[in-house]
Amino acid sequence: MRIFFLYVATAIAEIVGCYLPYLWLRQGRSVALLIPAALSLAAFAWLLTLHPNAAGRVYAAYGGVYICVALIWLWLVEGISPTRWDLAGVTCSLLGMAIIAFQPR
C-alpha cells in the first residue's frame, strides 16, 4: 500500500503542476500560479526517485494510477462526474498497474 500511496502523491504533484499553468493560460488567472506549479513539478520529479523499482517500470505502472487520480480530479476539482466508460477505463489501467508494480521479484 505504501507504494500505491507514493504513486498517488506523485500523480497529484504532476496534476497540480500542470493544472496551475492551465488556469493561467486558459482562464486568465494570475501568472503567479507558475511559481507553485514549478514547485509542484519539482516535487513530482523528486517523488519519482523514491519509488523502489527501475525507472521504466515505475513510469509504466505510474500511468495507471495517474489515470485514476486524473479522473478523481475531474470529479472533485472540476465538478464533472466520470462516466461508466471512464470507470471501465480506469479499472483496466489500475489492473495493468497492479500487474506491473506488484509482479513477483
All heavy atoms as an XYZ file, in Angstrom:
816
protein
N       0.821     -1.204      0.000
C       0.000      0.000      0.000
C       0.865      1.269      0.000
O       0.463      2.277     -0.556
C      -0.942      0.012      1.201
C      -2.107     -0.960      1.078
S      -3.032     -0.783     -0.457
C      -4.101      0.547     -0.080
N       2.036      1.197      0.629
C       2.908      2.360      0.668
C       3.271      2.805     -0.757
O       3.258      3.993     -1.061
C       4.173      2.032      1.460
C       5.183      3.156      1.521
C       6.498      2.671      2.171
N       7.580      3.578      2.010
C       8.277      3.793      0.886
N       7.965      3.155     -0.196
N       9.277      4.646      0.847
N       3.566      1.833     -1.613
C       3.930      2.157     -2.996
C       2.750      2.799     -3.716
O       2.912      3.781     -4.440
C       4.415      0.893     -3.735
C       5.751      0.439     -3.157
C       4.546      1.145     -5.228
C       6.224     -0.906     -3.673
N       1.553      2.273     -3.483
C       0.370      2.834     -4.141
C       0.175      4.286     -3.730
O      -0.077      5.156     -4.577
C      -0.876      2.008     -3.833
C      -2.104      2.527     -4.519
C      -2.315      2.279     -5.865
C      -3.042      3.281     -3.837
C      -3.430      2.763     -6.517
C      -4.162      3.777     -4.475
C      -4.360      3.512     -5.820
N       0.304      4.590     -2.445
C       0.134      5.965     -1.988
C       1.254      6.879     -2.496
O       1.034      8.061     -2.743
C       0.001      6.031     -0.468
C      -1.306      5.503      0.014
C      -1.367      4.386      0.832
C      -2.510      6.095     -0.369
C      -2.579      3.880      1.264
C      -3.728      5.600      0.049
C      -3.761      4.490      0.867
N       2.438      6.317     -2.686
C       3.524      7.087     -3.284
C       3.179      7.430     -4.735
O       3.405      8.561     -5.184
C       4.832      6.301     -3.203
C       6.100      6.997     -3.677
C       6.337      8.318     -2.954
C       7.294      6.058     -3.473
N       2.590      6.473     -5.452
C       2.125      6.747     -6.817
C       1.053      7.845     -6.809
O       1.047      8.729     -7.663
C       1.546      5.489     -7.454
C       2.556      4.555     -8.058
C       2.738      3.278     -7.542
C       3.314      4.922     -9.164
C       3.656      2.400     -8.103
C       4.226      4.053     -9.733
C       4.390      2.790     -9.199
O       5.293      1.928     -9.758
N       0.139      7.789     -5.864
C      -0.938      8.795     -5.780
C      -0.346     10.178     -5.518
O      -0.720     11.160     -6.172
C      -1.979      8.407     -4.710
C      -2.946      9.553     -4.450
C      -2.745      7.152     -5.131
N       0.582     10.272     -4.576
C       1.217     11.564     -4.281
C       1.955     12.095     -5.510
O       1.903     13.297     -5.815
C       2.178     11.423     -3.101
N       2.614     11.197     -6.234
C       3.326     11.581     -7.452
C       2.349     12.135     -8.489
O       2.610     13.166     -9.123
C       4.090     10.368     -8.016
O       4.965      9.852     -7.003
C       4.904     10.748     -9.238
N       1.220     11.462     -8.651
C       0.217     11.905     -9.625
C      -0.371     13.259     -9.240
O      -0.556     14.134    -10.099
C      -0.891     10.861     -9.752
N      -0.663     13.448     -7.976
C      -1.215     14.736     -7.534
C      -0.223     15.860     -7.809
O      -0.601     16.931     -8.301
C      -1.618     14.682     -6.044
C      -2.834     13.758     -5.867
C      -1.904     16.080     -5.502
C      -3.156     13.431     -4.424
N       1.049     15.621     -7.522
C       2.063     16.651     -7.775
C       2.125     16.998     -9.265
O       2.220     18.171     -9.629
C       3.428     16.179     -7.273
N       2.048     15.986    -10.120
C       2.094     16.265    -11.561
C       0.847     17.008    -12.025
O       0.933     17.969    -12.801
C       2.251     14.974    -12.364
C       2.363     15.259    -13.849
C       2.550     14.024    -14.706
O       2.407     12.898    -14.200
O       2.843     14.194    -15.903
N      -0.308     16.574    -11.560
C      -1.557     17.220    -11.993
C      -1.596     18.675    -11.528
O      -1.942     19.563    -12.311
C      -2.788     16.425    -11.500
C      -2.870     15.102    -12.262
C      -4.066     17.235    -11.682
C      -3.896     14.129    -11.716
N      -1.242     18.938    -10.301
C      -1.223     20.321     -9.802
C      -0.228     21.150    -10.615
O      -0.521     22.280    -11.009
C      -0.896     20.374     -8.300
C      -0.599     21.800     -7.842
C      -2.046     19.790     -7.486
N       0.937     20.579    -10.885
C       1.954     21.285    -11.652
C       1.526     21.620    -13.074
O       2.025     22.573    -13.670
N       0.605     20.843    -13.608
C       0.102     21.107    -14.967
C      -1.205     21.899    -14.951
O      -1.485     22.658    -15.884
C      -0.103     19.792    -15.710
S       1.427     18.908    -16.026
N      -1.994     21.740    -13.916
C      -3.289     22.414    -13.842
C      -3.139     23.917    -13.593
O      -3.887     24.722    -14.147
C      -4.146     21.776    -12.750
C      -5.560     22.287    -12.695
C      -6.466     21.981    -13.707
C      -6.003     23.070    -11.637
C      -7.778     22.437    -13.665
C      -7.304     23.528    -11.587
C      -8.191     23.210    -12.598
O      -9.492     23.672    -12.554
N      -2.170     24.290    -12.783
C      -2.000     25.716    -12.482
C      -1.618     26.532    -13.725
O      -2.205     27.607    -13.944
C      -0.989     25.900    -11.344
C      -1.431     25.324     -9.990
C      -0.335     25.501     -8.945
C      -2.742     25.930     -9.525
N      -0.695     26.079    -14.568
C      -0.462     26.813    -15.815
C      -1.686     26.817    -16.726
O      -1.937     27.800    -17.432
C       0.708     26.069    -16.469
C       1.409     25.424    -15.336
C       0.320     25.055    -14.357
N      -2.452     25.755    -16.693
C      -3.702     25.711    -17.460
C      -4.631     26.849    -17.010
O      -5.223     27.540    -17.837
C      -4.378     24.355    -17.263
C      -5.796     24.296    -17.763
C      -6.077     24.036    -19.097
C      -6.872     24.508    -16.897
C      -7.377     23.990    -19.559
C      -8.174     24.463    -17.349
C      -8.424     24.198    -18.684
O      -9.712     24.161    -19.132
N      -4.727     27.037    -15.696
C      -5.572     28.125    -15.186
C      -5.063     29.483    -15.676
O      -5.851     30.360    -16.025
C      -5.609     28.103    -13.656
C      -6.337     26.931    -13.013
C      -6.208     27.016    -11.494
C      -7.790     26.873    -13.434
N      -3.753     29.649    -15.703
C      -3.171     30.909    -16.167
C      -3.410     31.104    -17.666
O      -3.871     32.168    -18.092
C      -1.681     30.932    -15.844
C      -0.924     32.039    -16.499
C      -1.151     33.385    -16.352
C       0.155     31.912    -17.413
N      -0.256     34.098    -17.118
C       0.563     33.212    -17.781
C       0.836     30.834    -17.943
C       1.614     33.456    -18.650
C       1.890     31.076    -18.810
C       2.261     32.370    -19.158
N      -3.135     30.073    -18.451
C      -3.220     30.200    -19.901
C      -4.655     30.202    -20.437
O      -4.959     30.936    -21.382
C      -2.444     29.060    -20.573
C      -0.935     29.125    -20.418
C      -0.303     27.822    -20.866
C      -0.378     30.298    -21.202
N      -5.506     29.382    -19.872
C      -6.844     29.207    -20.438
C      -7.933     29.994    -19.718
O      -8.979     30.264    -20.286
C      -7.226     27.724    -20.433
C      -6.314     26.819    -21.247
C      -6.472     27.021    -22.734
N      -7.798     26.765    -23.189
C      -8.221     25.708    -23.850
N      -7.358     24.780    -24.157
N      -9.476     25.577    -24.217
N      -7.686     30.330    -18.447
C      -8.734     31.003    -17.697
C      -8.325     32.384    -17.211
O      -9.021     32.996    -16.408
C      -9.185     30.126    -16.519
C      -9.822     28.830    -16.979
C     -10.382     28.017    -15.836
O     -10.352     28.429    -14.677
N     -10.890     26.841    -16.153
N      -7.182     32.863    -17.680
C      -6.770     34.218    -17.364
C      -6.403     34.465    -15.915
O      -6.432     35.604    -15.458
N      -6.035     33.435    -15.192
C      -5.629     33.619    -13.797
C      -4.229     34.218    -13.724
O      -3.545     34.380    -14.725
C      -5.671     32.279    -13.054
C      -7.019     31.578    -13.086
C      -7.978     32.157    -12.063
N      -9.263     31.494    -12.113
C      -9.601     30.432    -11.398
N      -8.745     29.896    -10.563
N     -10.810     29.909    -11.513
N      -3.786     34.485    -12.530
C      -2.511     35.169    -12.295
C      -1.313     34.350    -12.774
O      -1.251     33.132    -12.584
C      -2.356     35.456    -10.802
O      -1.069     35.928    -10.519
N      -0.349     35.053    -13.336
C       0.902     34.426    -13.747
C       1.660     33.883    -12.534
O       2.497     32.993    -12.657
C       1.763     35.402    -14.578
C       2.312     36.518    -13.704
C       2.872     34.677    -15.308
N       1.345     34.390    -11.360
C       1.988     33.924    -10.127
C       1.720     32.434     -9.874
O       2.457     31.798     -9.112
C       1.515     34.748     -8.935
N       0.711     31.870    -10.524
C       0.441     30.437    -10.374
C       1.580     29.580    -10.914
O       1.685     28.399    -10.571
C      -0.862     30.060    -11.091
C      -2.147     30.549    -10.453
C      -3.343     30.227    -11.338
C      -2.322     29.925     -9.076
N       2.440     30.179    -11.735
C       3.555     29.413    -12.280
C       4.588     29.052    -11.212
O       5.299     28.055    -11.356
C       4.221     30.178    -13.417
C       3.340     30.420    -14.643
C       4.110     31.187    -15.701
C       2.797     29.113    -15.196
N       4.646     29.808    -10.144
C       5.609     29.502     -9.072
C       5.220     28.212     -8.353
O       6.038     27.284     -8.275
C       5.764     30.699     -8.110
C       6.386     31.878     -8.856
C       6.609     30.314     -6.887
C       6.334     33.185     -8.109
N       3.992     28.092     -7.816
C       3.646     26.816     -7.191
C       3.587     25.669     -8.205
O       3.846     24.517     -7.851
C       2.286     27.065     -6.533
C       1.746     28.292     -7.162
C       2.929     29.088     -7.635
N       3.295     25.988     -9.454
C       3.297     24.947    -10.487
C       4.698     24.367    -10.640
O       4.873     23.143    -10.698
C       2.795     25.504    -11.813
N       5.698     25.231    -10.714
C       7.085     24.771    -10.852
C       7.517     23.963     -9.631
O       8.177     22.927     -9.760
C       8.012     25.961    -11.066
N       7.127     24.420     -8.453
C       7.463     23.684     -7.231
C       6.789     22.312     -7.214
O       7.389     21.317     -6.796
C       7.062     24.496     -5.998
C       7.844     25.786     -5.771
C       7.242     26.597     -4.628
C       9.311     25.481     -5.518
N       5.556     22.274     -7.682
C       4.827     21.010     -7.727
C       5.469     20.039     -8.714
O       5.586     18.838     -8.439
C       3.364     21.272     -8.086
O       2.618     20.094     -7.999
N       5.903     20.551     -9.862
C       6.566     19.678    -10.835
C       7.932     19.218    -10.328
O       8.349     18.082    -10.604
C       6.681     20.373    -12.188
C       5.346     20.519    -12.928
C       5.530     21.349    -14.195
C       4.750     19.157    -13.249
N       8.612     20.054     -9.563
C       9.870     19.629     -8.942
C       9.601     18.522     -7.920
O      10.336     17.530     -7.853
C      10.570     20.820     -8.286
N       8.532     18.675     -7.152
C       8.141     17.627     -6.194
C       7.788     16.337     -6.925
O       8.143     15.239     -6.483
C       6.968     18.102     -5.338
N       7.115     16.468     -8.053
C       6.769     15.301     -8.881
C       8.028     14.545     -9.284
O       8.119     13.320     -9.121
C       5.976     15.773    -10.103
C       5.977     14.824    -11.260
C       5.290     13.628    -11.195
C       6.659     15.129    -12.422
C       5.288     12.745    -12.269
C       6.655     14.272    -13.499
C       5.977     13.068    -13.414
N       9.022     15.254     -9.794
C      10.264     14.605    -10.218
C      10.969     13.947     -9.031
O      11.475     12.827     -9.133
C      11.179     15.624    -10.896
N      10.985     14.627     -7.902
C      11.609     14.067     -6.698
C      10.868     12.823     -6.234
O      11.487     11.815     -5.891
C      11.649     15.131     -5.605
C      12.118     14.593     -4.288
C      13.397     14.225     -3.963
C      11.314     14.347     -3.140
N      13.423     13.764     -2.666
C      12.161     13.829     -2.143
C       9.969     14.522     -2.855
C      11.700     13.488     -0.874
C       9.496     14.177     -1.598
C      10.367     13.667     -0.617
N       9.534     12.868     -6.220
C       8.753     11.712     -5.787
C       9.013     10.492     -6.666
O       9.028      9.360     -6.173
C       7.261     12.051     -5.769
C       6.814     12.962     -4.629
C       5.413     13.510     -4.893
C       6.863     12.221     -3.306
N       9.225     10.714     -7.953
C       9.537      9.579     -8.836
C      10.817      8.868     -8.410
O      10.949      7.658     -8.590
C       9.652     10.045    -10.285
C       8.342     10.289    -11.025
C       8.628     10.866    -12.411
C       7.516      9.022    -11.138
N      11.753      9.611     -7.825
C      13.017      8.985     -7.407
C      12.857      8.124     -6.160
O      13.748      7.339     -5.849
C      14.108     10.042     -7.135
O      13.767     10.797     -5.970
C      14.302     10.960     -8.331
N      11.756      8.257     -5.447
C      11.544      7.496     -4.210
C      10.980      6.103     -4.462
O      10.941      5.284     -3.547
C      10.600      8.262     -3.273
C      11.066      9.654     -2.843
C      10.021     10.289     -1.932
C      12.420      9.586     -2.158
N      10.542      5.836     -5.674
C       9.974      4.529     -5.989
C      11.091      3.494     -6.032
O      12.169      3.761     -6.558
C       9.220      4.590     -7.326
C       7.992      5.431     -7.257
N       6.748      4.911     -6.980
C       7.800      6.762     -7.407
C       5.852      5.876     -6.982
N       6.465      7.012     -7.237
N      10.826      2.298     -5.498
C      11.888      1.306     -5.357
C      12.243      0.543     -6.640
O      13.260     -0.131     -6.673
C      11.322      0.340     -4.307
C       9.839      0.435     -4.462
C       9.581      1.867     -4.847
N      11.434      0.614     -7.672
C      11.668     -0.170     -8.886
C      12.488      0.602     -9.911
O      12.719      1.799     -9.772
C      10.332     -0.578     -9.513
C       9.569     -1.532     -8.614
O      10.151     -2.404     -7.985
N       8.272     -1.355     -8.547
N      12.876     -0.096    -10.983
C      13.583      0.539    -12.089
C      12.708      1.640    -12.688
O      11.477      1.529    -12.705
C      13.919     -0.511    -13.146
N      13.329      2.683    -13.183
C      12.605      3.865    -13.656
C      11.547      3.527    -14.703
O      10.408      3.989    -14.609
C      13.584      4.892    -14.212
N      11.887      2.725    -15.690
C      10.919      2.385    -16.737
C       9.692      1.681    -16.192
O       8.565      1.946    -16.607
N       9.910      0.786    -15.249
C       8.784      0.074    -14.634
C       7.935      1.030    -13.803
O       6.716      0.953    -13.788
C       9.299     -1.089    -13.793
C       8.172     -1.954    -13.257
C       8.661     -3.267    -12.686
N       9.147     -4.106    -13.776
C      10.325     -4.718    -13.775
N      11.142     -4.605    -12.740
N      10.701     -5.456    -14.797
N       8.592      1.929    -13.103
C       7.854      2.927    -12.313
C       6.976      3.772    -13.226
O       5.803      3.997    -12.950
C       8.826      3.821    -11.508
C       8.110      5.032    -10.931
C       9.473      3.018    -10.398
N       7.531      4.247    -14.335
C       6.766      5.093    -15.254
C       5.589      4.333    -15.847
O       4.497      4.877    -15.992
C       7.650      5.636    -16.373
C       8.825      6.456    -15.899
C       9.991      6.505    -16.638
C       8.781      7.177    -14.710
C      11.082      7.255    -16.208
C       9.863      7.915    -14.284
C      11.010      7.953    -15.028
O      12.077      8.689    -14.604
N       5.800      3.073    -16.184
C       4.727      2.266    -16.761
C       3.597      2.055    -15.759
O       2.420      2.232    -16.085
C       5.285      0.922    -17.234
N       3.939      1.692    -14.544
C       2.916      1.467    -13.521
C       2.260      2.781    -13.106
O       1.057      2.834    -12.854
C       3.537      0.780    -12.308
N       3.040      3.834    -13.057
C       2.532      5.145    -12.665
C       1.393      5.607    -13.573
O       0.450      6.243    -13.113
C       3.684      6.154    -12.675
C       3.240      7.582    -12.612
C       2.714      8.102    -11.434
C       3.318      8.411    -13.727
C       2.300      9.414    -11.379
C       2.911      9.715    -13.667
C       2.395     10.218    -12.497
O       1.980     11.511    -12.440
N       1.475      5.261    -14.841
C       0.439      5.681    -15.788
C      -0.958      5.277    -15.353
O      -1.910      6.052    -15.474
N      -1.111      4.074    -14.834
C      -2.428      3.609    -14.384
C      -2.955      4.421    -13.211
O      -4.130      4.789    -13.164
N      -2.091      4.701    -12.270
C      -2.503      5.494    -11.111
C      -2.809      6.924    -11.543
O      -3.769      7.532    -11.064
C      -1.425      5.461    -10.009
C      -1.809      6.364     -8.847
C      -1.220      4.039     -9.533
N      -2.016      7.462    -12.462
C      -2.250      8.820    -12.956
C      -3.656      8.937    -13.553
O      -4.358      9.916    -13.304
C      -1.191      9.203    -13.992
C      -1.405     10.593    -14.534
C      -0.883     11.689    -13.876
C      -2.168     10.810    -15.675
C      -1.089     12.973    -14.351
C      -2.380     12.092    -16.158
C      -1.842     13.161    -15.497
O      -2.063     14.425    -15.962
N      -4.048      7.953    -14.331
C      -5.388      7.974    -14.936
C      -6.458      8.022    -13.849
O      -7.408      8.805    -13.922
C      -5.587      6.756    -15.863
C      -4.681      6.881    -17.086
C      -7.051      6.606    -16.279
C      -4.573      5.606    -17.903
N      -6.290      7.212    -12.822
C      -7.260      7.186    -11.725
C      -7.319      8.533    -11.005
O      -8.405      9.082    -10.779
C      -6.888      6.073    -10.751
S      -8.025      5.907     -9.353
N      -6.168      9.070    -10.656
C      -6.121     10.351     -9.943
C      -6.668     11.474    -10.825
O      -7.378     12.367    -10.345
C      -4.693     10.648     -9.438
C      -4.595     12.050     -8.852
C      -4.274      9.615     -8.404
N      -6.397     11.430    -12.127
C      -6.915     12.455    -13.034
C      -8.441     12.432    -13.081
O      -9.086     13.490    -13.108
C      -6.342     12.265    -14.436
N      -9.031     11.246    -13.053
C     -10.496     11.166    -13.049
C     -11.087     11.625    -11.720
O     -12.153     12.250    -11.695
C     -10.959      9.749    -13.384
C     -10.783      9.360    -14.843
C     -11.150      7.901    -15.062
C     -11.598     10.263    -15.756
N     -10.401     11.345    -10.631
C     -10.845     11.867     -9.327
C     -10.743     13.391     -9.331
O     -11.640     14.089     -8.838
C     -10.035     11.230     -8.181
C     -10.367      9.736     -8.074
C     -10.297     11.939     -6.864
C      -9.444      8.953     -7.161
N      -9.680     13.927     -9.906
C      -9.511     15.377    -10.044
C     -10.661     15.965    -10.863
O     -11.234     16.993    -10.496
C      -8.172     15.668    -10.706
C      -7.840     17.126    -10.833
C      -8.243     17.984    -11.807
C      -7.060     17.898     -9.930
N      -7.748     19.234    -11.589
C      -7.016     19.210    -10.439
C      -6.375     17.614     -8.751
C      -6.321     20.230     -9.805
C      -5.679     18.630     -8.131
C      -5.657     19.911     -8.644
N     -10.967     15.323    -11.979
C     -12.069     15.759    -12.835
C     -13.351     15.895    -12.022
O     -14.093     16.871    -12.155
C     -12.267     14.749    -13.973
C     -13.455     14.980    -14.908
C     -13.167     16.133    -15.856
C     -13.748     13.705    -15.680
N     -13.596     14.927    -11.156
C     -14.822     14.888    -10.370
C     -14.788     15.906     -9.226
O     -15.717     16.701     -9.074
C     -14.998     13.467     -9.846
C     -16.203     13.230     -8.996
C     -17.459     13.727     -9.157
C     -16.255     12.401     -7.849
N     -18.290     13.254     -8.183
C     -17.570     12.427     -7.361
C     -15.313     11.618     -7.186
C     -17.973     11.706     -6.240
C     -15.724     10.899     -6.080
C     -17.032     10.950     -5.614
N     -13.713     15.904     -8.427
C     -13.681     16.735     -7.222
C     -13.329     18.197     -7.491
O     -13.881     19.095     -6.851
C     -12.689     16.156     -6.210
C     -13.021     14.769     -5.663
C     -11.929     14.304     -4.709
C     -14.381     14.768     -4.982
N     -12.413     18.454     -8.421
C     -11.953     19.822     -8.654
C     -12.749     20.491     -9.764
O     -13.157     21.643     -9.638
C     -10.440     19.838     -8.981
C      -9.970     21.240     -9.350
C      -9.642     19.301     -7.797
N     -12.983     19.761    -10.857
C     -13.667     20.374    -11.997
C     -15.180     20.150    -11.968
O     -15.894     20.728    -12.781
C     -13.058     19.853    -13.296
C     -11.588     20.257    -13.415
C     -10.994     19.875    -14.739
O     -11.508     20.352    -15.776
O     -10.032     19.091    -14.739
N     -15.659     19.321    -11.053
C     -17.090     19.122    -10.882
C     -17.770     18.335    -11.989
O     -18.973     18.458    -12.190
N     -17.006     17.499    -12.690
C     -17.563     16.693    -13.769
C     -17.539     15.235    -13.338
O     -16.471     14.685    -13.025
C     -16.762     16.881    -15.073
C     -16.809     18.346    -15.502
C     -17.282     15.963    -16.174
C     -15.863     18.687    -16.628
N     -18.697     14.609    -13.313
C     -18.774     13.211    -12.896
C     -18.212     12.293    -13.971
O     -18.558     12.427    -15.148
C     -20.225     12.812    -12.619
O     -20.735     13.550    -11.548
N     -17.362     11.349    -13.572
C     -16.862     10.368    -14.541
C     -18.009      9.513    -15.077
O     -18.960      9.211    -14.361
C     -15.882      9.516    -13.725
C     -15.537     10.351    -12.537
C     -16.746     11.199    -12.263
N     -17.894      9.128    -16.334
C     -18.891      8.260    -16.945
C     -18.559      6.801    -16.634
O     -17.480      6.492    -16.129
C     -18.919      8.446    -18.470
O     -17.667      7.969    -19.000
C     -19.125      9.919    -18.849
N     -19.461      5.927    -16.978
C     -19.176      4.500    -16.777
C     -18.008      4.068    -17.656
O     -17.264      3.160    -17.317
C     -20.416      3.649    -17.017
C     -20.955      3.733    -18.402
C     -22.246      2.960    -18.520
N     -22.945      3.394    -19.711
C     -23.551      2.584    -20.538
N     -23.616      1.305    -20.279
N     -24.141      3.060    -21.609
N     -17.817      4.726    -18.793
C     -16.686      4.421    -19.665
C     -15.380      4.857    -19.009
O     -14.362      4.170    -19.134
C     -16.864      5.078    -21.028
C     -18.061      4.534    -21.738
C     -19.278      5.130    -21.874
C     -18.169      3.256    -22.355
N     -20.141      4.300    -22.545
C     -19.487      3.136    -22.863
C     -17.292      2.191    -22.536
C     -19.928      2.006    -23.527
C     -17.739      1.065    -23.205
C     -19.044      0.983    -23.691
N     -15.419      6.005    -18.336
C     -14.247      6.447    -17.577
C     -13.897      5.408    -16.509
O     -12.735      5.045    -16.328
C     -14.511      7.788    -16.884
C     -14.692      8.944    -17.838
O     -14.079      8.942    -18.923
O     -15.451      9.871    -17.483
N     -14.911      4.941    -15.804
C     -14.696      3.978    -14.726
C     -14.183      2.642    -15.264
O     -13.311      2.013    -14.658
C     -15.979      3.790    -13.914
C     -16.481      5.067    -13.218
C     -17.798      4.801    -12.508
C     -15.439      5.604    -12.253
N     -14.699      2.220    -16.400
C     -14.209      0.980    -17.018
C     -12.747      1.137    -17.426
O     -11.916      0.246    -17.196
C     -15.074      0.609    -18.222
N     -12.423      2.284    -18.012
C     -11.046      2.529    -18.436
C     -10.079      2.578    -17.269
O      -8.986      2.014    -17.330
N     -10.484      3.236    -16.189
C      -9.589      3.336    -15.040
C      -9.431      1.975    -14.372
O      -8.346      1.650    -13.872
C     -10.045      4.423    -14.043
C     -11.202      3.964    -13.182
C      -8.884      4.866    -13.172
N     -10.451      1.157    -14.402
C     -10.334     -0.191    -13.855
C      -9.295     -0.991    -14.633
O      -8.424     -1.645    -14.036
C     -11.698     -0.906    -13.884
O     -12.626     -0.156    -13.086
C     -11.596     -2.321    -13.356
N      -9.343     -0.906    -15.946
C      -8.350     -1.596    -16.782
C      -6.943     -1.070    -16.511
O      -5.987     -1.842    -16.409
C      -8.690     -1.424    -18.265
S     -10.164     -2.286    -18.796
N      -6.814      0.247    -16.387
C      -5.480      0.817    -16.183
C      -4.919      0.443    -14.813
O      -3.721      0.179    -14.690
C      -5.507      2.341    -16.366
O      -6.212      2.961    -15.331
N      -5.769      0.399    -13.788
C      -5.284      0.017    -12.460
C      -4.914     -1.463    -12.407
O      -3.973     -1.846    -11.708
C      -6.319      0.355    -11.390
C      -6.448      1.842    -11.071
C      -7.572      2.075    -10.078
C      -5.139      2.399    -10.544
N      -5.641     -2.285    -13.142
C      -5.282     -3.694    -13.221
C      -3.898     -3.826    -13.872
O      -3.036     -4.565    -13.378
C      -6.335     -4.473    -14.007
C      -6.058     -5.956    -14.188
C      -5.941     -6.663    -12.841
C      -7.150     -6.598    -15.013
N      -3.691     -3.099    -14.961
C      -2.379     -3.112    -15.607
C      -1.293     -2.603    -14.689
O      -0.190     -3.170    -14.625
N      -1.578     -1.554    -13.938
C      -0.616     -1.000    -12.993
C      -0.249     -2.041    -11.941
O       0.921     -2.229    -11.620
C      -1.208      0.243    -12.323
C      -0.361      0.828    -11.227
S      -0.776      0.098     -9.637
C       0.322      0.978     -8.581
N      -1.249     -2.727    -11.413
C      -1.005     -3.728    -10.376
C      -0.150     -4.875    -10.911
O       0.752     -5.364    -10.216
C      -2.327     -4.252     -9.832
N      -0.410     -5.296    -12.135
C       0.384     -6.372    -12.734
C       1.843     -5.954    -12.857
O       2.758     -6.718    -12.530
C      -0.201     -6.765    -14.112
C      -1.554     -7.455    -13.921
C       0.770     -7.652    -14.880
C      -2.335     -7.637    -15.211
N       2.069     -4.730    -13.288
C       3.447     -4.246    -13.466
C       4.131     -3.995    -12.122
O       5.246     -4.446    -11.881
C       3.454     -2.947    -14.312
C       3.001     -3.247    -15.734
C       4.838     -2.299    -14.299
C       2.701     -2.005    -16.558
N       3.456     -3.294    -11.220
C       4.093     -2.858     -9.979
C       4.264     -3.978     -8.964
O       5.229     -3.965     -8.184
C       3.288     -1.720     -9.359
N       3.364     -4.920     -8.938
C       3.381     -5.926     -7.883
C       3.759     -7.317     -8.387
O       3.434     -8.310     -7.768
C       2.037     -5.945     -7.164
C       1.669     -4.604     -6.574
C       0.556     -3.925     -7.000
C       2.468     -4.017     -5.606
C       0.215     -2.680     -6.475
C       2.145     -2.783     -5.071
C       1.024     -2.110     -5.514
N       4.466     -7.364     -9.511
C       4.915     -8.654    -10.026
C       5.889     -9.303     -9.063
O       6.565     -8.621     -8.291
C       5.537     -8.461    -11.405
C       6.784     -7.601    -11.382
C       7.350     -7.387    -12.761
O       7.971     -8.273    -13.293
N       7.132     -6.201    -13.312
N       5.963    -10.642     -9.113
C       6.921    -11.329     -8.230
C       8.356    -10.901     -8.552
O       8.700    -10.689     -9.714
C       6.718    -12.811     -8.574
C       5.401    -12.883     -9.261
C       5.170    -11.549     -9.905
N       9.143    -10.754     -7.564
C      10.530    -10.314     -7.742
C      11.449    -11.513     -7.705
O      11.439    -12.362     -6.944
C      10.938     -9.332     -6.660
C       9.962     -8.197     -6.503
C      10.474     -6.943     -7.190
N       9.676     -5.795     -6.896
C       8.637     -5.403     -7.620
N       8.242     -6.078     -8.658
N       7.990     -4.304     -7.327
